[in-house]
Amino acid sequence: MLNIVSILIGIFALPFIVIGSIPFLALTLWFVIFIPIVGAAVGALSSSNSGRNFNLILIVATALRLFIGGGII
């Protein structure tokens, strides 16, 4: 059950991460990065790893986009 909740949290965060990937909208990523962190924490409590891994991929993608843009752009 927690795995499904974790995946749903990641799916909720995904459109915001896509919008934040557009240049000059990366400021939204600073607020959105916490959503997959919560999803990864919920997924870590689950017996399955797919929800946790999905949220970890979202965290890495968000952090990489912030790193490439210098955190602002």
SULUR-V721467 format. One record per backbone hydrogen bond with DSSP energy under -1.0 kcal/mol. NH is the residue of the N-H (numbers start at 1). CO is the residue of the C=O. If there is no record, write none. Layout:
[[NH,CO] [NH,CO]]
This chain:
[[5,1] [6,2] [7,3] [8,4] [9,5] [10,6] [11,7] [12,8] [13,9] [14,10] [17,13] [18,14] [19,15] [20,16] [22,19] [24,73] [25,22] [28,25] [29,26] [32,28] [33,29] [35,32] [38,34] [39,35] [40,36] [41,37] [42,38] [43,39] [44,40] [53,49] [54,50] [55,51] [56,52] [57,53] [58,54] [59,55] [60,56] [61,57] [62,58] [63,59] [64,60] [65,61] [66,62] [67,63] [68,64] [69,65] [71,66] [72,69] [73,69]]
